[in-house]
Amino acid sequence: MATAAKKESKPNAGFMKPVTPSKILAEVVGTEPMPRTEVTKKVWDYIKKHDLQDAANRRMINADAKLEAVFDGKKQVSMFEMTKLISNHLKA
C-alpha cells in the first residue's frame, strides 16, 4: 500500500486566517473572529435556516432585513456577488 505517496493538501493560509466581521455582518454570523471559510458557512446556514434561496433560481439569494444591510441594500444577489459583498464586511 502506498499511503505515503499521497500528498496532504495544505489549506490556503489566507483563507484560514481569522477575520473580524463588521457590526452588520456580526448580526448574522456572530462577533468572534473566524476564518473566511467559516464566515461563508455561517452565512449559508443562516440562508438555509430562513429559506432565503430563491425558489425559481437557486443561485439567487433573497435578502431579509439583516442580509439586506450586508448586501448594500440589495433585495436579491447572486451567490457569487454575495461572497464579494461579504468580504467588504471583514477586517483582517
Secondary structure, 3 states (H helix, E strand, C coil): CCCCCCCCCCCCHHHHCCEEECHHHHHHHCCCCECHHHHHHHHHHHHHHCCCECCCCCCEEECCHHHHHHCCCCCEEEHHHHHHHHHCCEEC
